[in-house]
Amino acid sequence: MHPLASVAVALVLIAARPAQAQAQAEAQAPAPPGFLDAAAAYATGAVALADGDALTAMQALRRACTLCCELDTPYDAARSRVLIGLACRELGDDDTATMEFEMARGAFTQLGAKPDIARLDTLTAPNERRASGGLTGREIQVLELIAAGRTNRQIAGELFISEKTVARHVSNIFTKVAVSSRAAATAYAYQHGLA
C-alpha cells in the first residue's frame, strides 16, 4: 500500500462522517496548559536524582508536584512525592522523606494503584529499620544488593539511580563500616542482619 493511501482513506472517512472526525479530534486534543511543564519538571527531577544531584532534583520535583496538584492529577503528584521523598532521604532529611512517602501512599491507596504501593513499600522498607553503622536507608538498600551479589550496574537498574551514584554509596558504605571489599561488606551485612 502506498504511504499516502492511509491518509487518503482517513480523509474520505472524515468527509463521510464529520461528527465522528470532530469527536476523535477532540479526544486527541493537546494536553491541558501546565501539563507539559509538570512532565518536564518531573523528568528533570528524576534525571537529577539519578545523577546524584538531590538538591536540583528536589527543586524540580516540588515544581512538578505543585503543578500536578493544580492540574488535579493526584497520581502524577504522588509519583512526584515518591521522588521528593528519595531526594529528601539523600539529603539526610528522613522526617520529610517519611512525610512525602506517607502522602504518596495515601494517594496511591485512594487511587487503587497497587503496583505503586508495592514499589513504595520496597523503597521505604530499609528506612523503617534502624540504620546500622550510621548507614542511610539508601546505603542499606545498596548493601543488601551487594550482599545478594549484584554488580553496581544491576544495583543502579534496580534502584533507578546512576552507576556513579551507586559507586559513591559503595564507597560511603566501605568507609562507614570500615571494610575494604565487597566480600567484607557482605559479611558485615550478614553479621548485622542486613542481608
C-alpha positions in Angstrom: 0.0 0.0 0.0 1.3 3.4 -0.9 2.2 5.5 2.2 -0.3 8.2 1.3 -3.1 5.7 0.8 -3.9 5.6 4.6 -4.0 9.4 4.6 -6.4 9.3 1.7 -8.7 6.8 3.4 -8.7 8.9 6.6 -9.7 12.0 4.5 -12.5 10.1 2.9 -13.8 8.9 6.3 -13.6 12.4 7.7 -15.6 13.8 4.7 -18.2 11.0 5.1 -18.5 11.3 8.9 -17.6 14.8 10.1 -19.2 14.4 13.5 -17.1 11.3 14.3 -14.0 13.0 13.0 -14.7 16.0 15.2 -15.2 13.7 18.3 -11.9 11.9 17.5 -10.0 15.1 17.1 -11.4 16.4 20.5 -10.4 13.1 22.1 -6.8 13.7 20.9 -6.7 17.3 22.0 -3.4 18.6 23.3 -2.6 18.3 27.0 -4.0 21.0 29.3 -1.9 24.0 29.9 0.8 23.3 32.5 0.8 19.5 31.9 3.9 19.6 29.8 5.6 21.9 32.3 4.8 19.3 35.1 6.1 16.4 32.9 9.3 18.3 32.1 9.8 19.2 35.8 9.3 15.6 36.8 11.7 14.3 34.2 14.3 17.0 35.2 14.0 15.9 38.8 14.2 12.2 38.1 17.3 12.7 36.0 19.0 14.9 38.6 18.2 12.4 41.3 19.6 9.5 39.2 22.7 11.6 38.7 23.1 12.1 42.5 22.1 15.8 42.5 19.4 15.6 45.1 19.1 19.4 45.6 18.4 20.1 41.9 16.0 17.1 41.9 14.1 18.5 44.9 13.5 21.8 43.3 12.3 20.3 40.0 10.2 17.7 41.7 8.5 20.2 44.1 7.5 22.2 41.0 6.2 19.1 39.3 4.2 18.2 42.4 2.7 21.7 42.7 1.7 21.7 39.0 0.2 18.3 39.3 -1.9 19.4 42.3 -3.0 22.5 40.3 -4.0 20.2 37.4 -5.8 17.8 39.7 -3.7 14.8 38.7 -3.2 13.1 42.0 -1.4 10.0 40.5 1.3 12.2 39.0 1.5 14.3 42.2 2.0 11.1 44.2 4.7 9.9 41.8 6.5 13.2 42.3 6.2 12.9 46.0 7.9 9.5 45.9 10.9 11.0 44.2 10.8 14.0 46.5 11.0 11.5 49.4 14.0 9.8 47.8 15.7 13.2 47.3 15.0 14.1 51.0 16.5 10.8 52.1 19.6 11.5 50.0 19.9 14.9 51.7 19.6 13.3 55.1 16.1 14.7 55.9 14.4 11.4 56.9 11.4 13.1 58.6 10.4 15.0 55.4 11.1 11.8 53.3 8.7 9.9 55.6 6.0 12.5 55.3 6.3 12.6 51.4 6.2 8.8 51.3 3.1 8.7 53.5 1.3 11.3 51.4 2.2 9.4 48.2 1.0 6.1 49.8 -2.3 7.8 50.8 -2.9 8.9 47.2 -1.9 5.6 45.7 -4.2 3.8 48.1 -7.1 6.1 47.3 -6.5 5.5 43.6 -6.1 1.7 44.0 -2.6 1.9 42.5 -1.3 -1.4 44.0 1.9 -1.7 41.9 2.9 1.8 43.1 2.2 0.9 46.7 4.3 -2.2 46.3 7.2 -0.2 44.8 6.9 2.3 47.6 7.0 -0.5 50.2 10.2 -1.7 48.6 11.7 1.8 48.6 10.8 2.5 52.2 11.3 -0.8 53.9 15.0 -0.4 54.8 14.4 3.1 56.2 12.0 1.6 58.7 14.8 -0.5 60.3 17.4 1.0 62.5 20.4 2.1 60.4 23.5 0.0 61.3 26.9 1.6 61.4 25.5 5.1 60.6 24.3 3.9 57.2 21.5 5.8 55.5 18.4 4.0 54.3 19.7 4.1 50.7 23.1 2.8 51.8 21.4 -0.1 53.5 19.5 -0.9 50.2 22.8 -0.8 48.3 24.5 -3.0 50.9 21.6 -5.5 50.7 22.1 -5.7 47.0 25.8 -6.1 47.3 25.3 -8.9 49.7 22.9 -10.5 47.2 25.8 -10.5 44.7 24.6 -7.6 42.4 27.0 -5.6 40.4 27.0 -1.8 40.5 25.2 -1.7 37.2 22.5 -4.1 38.4 22.1 -2.1 41.6 21.7 1.1 39.6 19.0 -0.6 37.5 17.0 -1.9 40.5 17.1 1.4 42.4 16.7 3.7 39.4 19.9 5.6 40.2 23.1 6.1 38.1 26.1 3.8 38.4 28.1 6.8 39.6 25.7 7.2 42.5 26.0 3.5 43.3 29.8 3.8 43.3 29.5 6.7 45.7 27.2 4.7 48.0 29.6 1.7 47.9 32.5 4.0 48.9 30.5 5.5 51.7 29.5 2.1 53.0 33.1 0.8 52.9 34.2 3.9 54.9 31.3 3.8 57.5 31.6 0.1 58.3 35.4 0.0 57.9 35.7 -2.6 55.2 37.7 -2.6 52.0 35.9 -5.1 49.8 32.5 -6.3 48.6 33.1 -9.6 50.3 33.8 -7.9 53.7 30.7 -5.7 53.2 28.7 -8.8 52.5 30.0 -10.4 55.7 29.1 -7.2 57.6 25.6 -7.2 56.2 25.0 -10.8 57.3 26.5 -10.2 60.8 24.2 -7.2 61.3 21.0 -8.7 59.9 21.0 -6.5 56.9 21.1 -9.4 54.3 
